[in-house]
Amino acid sequence: MTDEPTAYRQFRFTLPPGGTDLLLVRHGESAPARADQPFPLVDGHGDPPLAPDGEREAELVGDRLAIEPIDAIYVSGLRRTVQTGAPLAKRLDLTPKVEPGLREVRLGDWEGGLFRIKVAKGDDLAVRMFTTQRWDVIPGAESTEDLAARVRAAIERIAAAHPDQRVAVFTHGGVIGQIVSMATGAAPFAFIDADNASITQLVVVGDRWIVRRFNDTAHLHPAFTVRAEPPA
């Protein structure tokens, strides 16, 4: 009888030894900006709460991730990430840890909600910002280089604390865009449009960053009806 030739199945990704699996969740929709009611500031960052739709999105992303084997939860410390992470933290009985290095891009003179207003009105500086792909076109705003340095340091701290684990990280659109840009070598603004309550997956193995998915919003679709319980 002739031996059957060896069959080689298609590769399936598994977390490399010592790696950290990060689920980067953009916060739910936050309160609308109004010129007559600036958002309060925390260390120079605008700090709006979630809007009612954002609260619903937080529940849906909590449902989605409650079925995952998650070892830790991180938030940026700004209210919109704390509130978005709260439903998942409750389901899994985990206390979120604060990582200020993953707060949103510092927008200088355009903090407090003014950024949204300027972009919506097509302000000349806003157009220039998108054309040059530099935040510091805005007076007093953070440079791409400074943003990249603090975000990289924050990701490295989390990865070092959680080898061989999966971590849910509730953060911001500009931060997620910067992370994916650094991981892929893409242009600085190529990935800044992650949807509210979307999931982007990053695997960190030493100096290597692997993007597994970007802007996953399946849980926000009306067909998503899973009401998960924490894993036993």
N, C-alpha and C positions, 0 to 999 in steps of 0.2 A: 504494500500500500504506500503510495506516494504521499509524503508530508505536504500538507496544505501550505502555500506560501504565506508568509507573515502579512497580516493586514494592518495597515496604519490608518487609524481613524483621524478625522479632522480634529485639529487642536481646539481644546476648550480652555478658556482662561481660568486660572485659579490664582488666588492671592499668593504671590511669592513669599517665601519665608522672611519674616521680619518686616514685611510690608504693612502699610496702613491703608485701609479702604475708607475714603472720605466721601460722604454724601453731602454735597454742598447745596443747601436749600436757600433760595432767595426768599426773603420775608414776604408775607401777604401784602395786598394792596394797602398802602397807608393813607391817612386822611388827606383830602385835597388841599392844595396850597391856595392861600388867599393873601392878596397884597396887604389887606388891613389886619391880618392875624398871623404874623410870622410864627413859625414853629419855635418852640423853646430850644435852646442850645445846650448840649452837654459836651464840654471840652472842645467847643467850636464846631461840633457836628449838629445839624438839625435833627430833632428828636420827636417826630410826629408819632402818634399812636396808630394802630391799625384802623382802617375804615371798616364798616360792617361787612363789606364783601371780603376784606382781608381776614376778618375773624372766621368767616366761613371757609376760606381757603386754608387757614391754619388747621381747622378741624379735618379737612380732607387730606392734607398732607400728613397729619397725625395718623389718620386711618391707614394711609398707604404704608407708612414706615413702621407702624406698630407690629407688622408681621415679619419685619426684618430682625436678624440677630444683631442688635445695636448695643455696643458696650459703653458708649459715653455720648453725651450731648454737649455741644458748645454753642454759645450765642455771642454776638459782638458786644452786648451790653446796652445797645440802643433799644428803645422800647419795642420797636416793630419786630426785631428779631426775638426778643424775650417773649413777646406775646405769640409769635408764630410757633416758637418751640414748645410753648407751655402744654398744648394738648398731647403731644408725643411724650413729653416728660412725665405727665400724669399717667398715661397709659402704661409706660414702662417702669414707672416708679424710679426715675433717675433724676438727680439734681443737676441742672445745666451748669456748666463751667463757663466763665466769662473770658473771652480772648479779645481784648480791645484792639489788637493788631488787625482784626478783620472787620473793623468799622468801615463805613462807606468812605469813598473819596472825599477828602476835605475840599470844600468848594469856595473857601475864602469869602469874598464879598457877596457871593450868591448863595450863601447858606440861608436856612430858615424858610425854605420854600421858593426863594426867588429864582433858583436855577430852573425849576419847572416852568415858571412864568416866562422867563427869558427864552427858553427853548420853544415853548408853545407859540410865542409871538415872532419867532424867527429873528431874534436879535442878531446883529452883525457879529458880535463876539461869539455867540453860540454857533453860528455858521462856521466861523473861523476855527472854533474848537473842534468841530467834527471834521473839517477839511484837513487840519494839521494833526488831528488825533493826539492832542495834548490838552490835559485838564488845566494846566497853568496858563493858558490863554486868559482864563478868568482871573481877575485881580486877586492876589492872595491865595489862589488855589494850590493844591498839592501837585508837584511835578510827577510825571510818569515814573521817573527814577526813584523818587522817595516812596511813592505808592508801592512800586515793585519790591523795594527793599523791605518795607514793613510787612507786606503780605507774605513774602517768602519766609521771613523770620517766624511769622505766626504759624504758617503751615508746617515748618520744620519743628516748631515746639510741639505741636499737636502730634505729629508723626512720631517724634521721639518718645512721647508719653504713652503711645498706644501701638506698639508693634504687634502684628498679627491680630489686629482688631478692626472692627468697623465703627466709624464715628459719624454721627449726624452733626453737621455744622450749619447753623442758621446765620446767614450773612447777607450781603447786599449785591445788587446787580453789577456795579462798577468793580467790586472786588472779584466776583466770579469771572467777569470778563478779563481782568488782569491775570488771574490764575490760569485760565485756559490759554491766553495769549502766551504766557511764559512756558506752559507745558508743550505747546505746539509750535512755537516760533511764529505765530500769526501776528498780523498788524495789531497795534495796541487796542483799537476799538472794534476789532472784528467780532468779538463775542460779548459786547456790553449789553445786549438786549435780551437777556434771560427773562422769562416771564415771572410774574409774582407767583410764589409758592412752587416754582419749578425745581427739579432735582438735577444736579450735574454731578457726575461721579468721577472722582480723581483717585488713582492709586499711587501712593508714594512709596518708592523702594530706594532707599538711599538718596542719591542725587537725581534719580530718574522719576519723572512725573508722567503718568499714563492717564490719558482721558478716556474713560469708558463710555460716557454718554454726556450729552449736553441738552439742557432745557426739556427734560422729561416732564410732561404735564398730563399724562394719561389719567391720573387721579382726579383731575379737575373736569374731566369729561362727564357729561350727564349719565353716561352708561356705567360709570364707576360707582358701585353700590356696596363695596366691601365695608363692613363694620368690624374691624379686627379687634381681637383680644390680644394682650401681651403674650408672647411665647411662654410656655410652661418652664 
